Amino acid sequence: MNQIEQRFYDAFIAELSGRKDITIEDQIPIGNYRVDFVVNGEFIVEIDGHEYHKTVDQREVDYCRERRLQHLGYTVVRFTGTEVYNCPSHCAMEAAMLITDLLHARYNREREASGLK
């Protein structure tokens, strides 16, 4: 894990302080890829560092990679390295809120589908 990823990881852990319903793993292989973080086994958080994501060609590779991960059923959340470097706590809060909202939306859809309100 590089320095920017560590900043995000530390901020995300602090954001989730005490929550047992959300887990995070780092540097997870999925297919031909290694993703920065997997949250709850279904959400991927990617941190795009400037050095590896600055060219048009590399961004095209990133978009293709993201679509492939989505086809596998993952929700992908991306942050730039600059965003994380400047304010890791804000990125961690945004990621945690998005993931929580998606989990709640799924829960509500499942309850509606089963006839519960």
C-alpha positions as CSV (number, residue, x, y, z in Angstrom):
1,M,0.0,0.0,0.0
2,N,1.4,3.4,-1.0
3,Q,1.3,6.6,1.1
4,I,-1.9,7.9,-0.4
5,E,-3.7,4.6,-0.1
6,Q,-2.6,4.4,3.5
7,R,-4.0,7.9,4.2
8,F,-7.3,6.8,2.8
9,Y,-7.3,3.5,4.7
10,D,-6.5,5.2,8.0
11,A,-9.2,7.8,7.4
12,F,-11.8,5.2,6.4
13,I,-11.0,3.1,9.5
14,A,-11.5,6.2,11.6
15,E,-14.7,7.0,9.8
16,L,-16.1,3.5,10.5
17,S,-15.0,3.5,14.1
18,G,-17.1,1.0,16.0
19,R,-19.1,-0.2,12.9
20,K,-19.0,-4.0,12.5
21,D,-21.2,-4.1,9.4
22,I,-18.5,-2.6,7.1
23,T,-15.2,-4.3,6.4
24,I,-12.3,-3.2,4.2
25,E,-9.5,-5.2,2.6
26,D,-6.6,-3.8,0.7
27,Q,-4.7,-4.8,-2.4
28,I,-7.1,-7.5,-3.4
29,P,-6.7,-9.5,-6.7
30,I,-9.9,-9.7,-8.8
31,G,-9.5,-11.5,-12.1
32,N,-6.5,-9.9,-13.9
33,Y,-6.6,-6.9,-11.6
34,R,-5.4,-5.8,-8.2
35,V,-7.8,-3.3,-6.7
36,D,-6.8,-0.8,-4.0
37,F,-9.7,-1.7,-1.6
38,V,-12.7,-4.0,-1.4
39,V,-15.4,-3.0,1.0
40,N,-17.8,-5.6,2.2
41,G,-16.8,-7.9,-0.7
42,E,-18.7,-5.9,-3.2
43,F,-17.6,-2.3,-3.3
44,I,-14.2,-1.3,-4.8
45,V,-12.5,1.9,-3.9
46,E,-9.8,3.0,-6.3
47,I,-7.3,5.8,-5.7
48,D,-5.9,7.2,-9.0
49,G,-2.4,8.5,-8.4
50,H,-1.3,11.1,-10.9
51,E,1.8,9.2,-12.0
52,Y,-0.1,6.1,-13.2
53,H,-3.4,7.7,-14.4
54,K,-2.3,10.9,-16.1
55,T,-2.3,9.9,-19.8
56,V,-5.4,9.6,-22.1
57,D,-4.4,6.0,-22.8
58,Q,-4.1,5.1,-19.1
59,R,-7.5,6.7,-18.4
60,E,-9.0,4.6,-21.2
61,V,-7.5,1.5,-19.6
62,D,-9.0,2.6,-16.2
63,Y,-12.5,3.0,-17.8
64,C,-12.3,-0.4,-19.4
65,R,-11.2,-2.0,-16.2
66,E,-14.0,-0.3,-14.2
67,R,-16.6,-1.6,-16.7
68,R,-15.2,-5.1,-16.4
69,L,-15.3,-4.9,-12.6
70,Q,-18.9,-3.6,-12.8
71,H,-19.8,-6.6,-15.0
72,L,-18.5,-8.8,-12.3
73,G,-21.0,-7.2,-9.9
74,Y,-18.8,-4.6,-8.1
75,T,-19.7,-1.0,-7.5
76,V,-16.5,1.1,-8.1
77,V,-15.8,4.3,-6.3
78,R,-12.9,6.4,-7.5
79,F,-10.9,9.2,-6.0
80,T,-7.9,11.0,-7.3
81,G,-4.7,10.8,-5.3
82,T,-4.8,14.6,-5.0
83,E,-8.3,14.4,-3.4
84,V,-7.1,11.8,-0.9
85,Y,-3.8,13.6,-0.2
86,N,-5.6,17.0,0.5
87,C,-8.4,15.7,2.5
88,P,-8.4,11.9,3.3
89,S,-11.2,12.3,5.9
90,H,-13.6,13.9,3.4
91,C,-12.9,11.1,0.9
92,A,-13.4,8.4,3.6
93,M,-16.6,10.0,4.7
94,E,-17.9,10.3,1.1
95,A,-17.1,6.6,0.4
96,A,-18.6,5.4,3.7
97,M,-21.8,7.5,3.0
98,L,-22.1,6.2,-0.5
99,I,-21.6,2.6,0.6
100,T,-24.1,2.9,3.5
101,D,-26.7,4.5,1.2
102,L,-26.3,1.7,-1.4
103,L,-26.6,-1.0,1.3
104,H,-29.8,0.7,2.7
105,A,-31.3,1.1,-0.8
106,R,-30.7,-2.7,-1.4
107,Y,-32.2,-3.5,2.0
108,N,-35.3,-1.4,1.2
109,R,-35.7,-3.0,-2.3
110,E,-35.4,-6.5,-0.8
111,R,-38.0,-5.7,1.9
112,E,-40.4,-4.3,-0.8
113,A,-39.9,-7.3,-3.0
114,S,-40.7,-9.6,-0.2
115,G,-43.9,-7.7,0.7
116,L,-42.5,-6.1,3.9
117,K,-42.8,-2.4,4.5
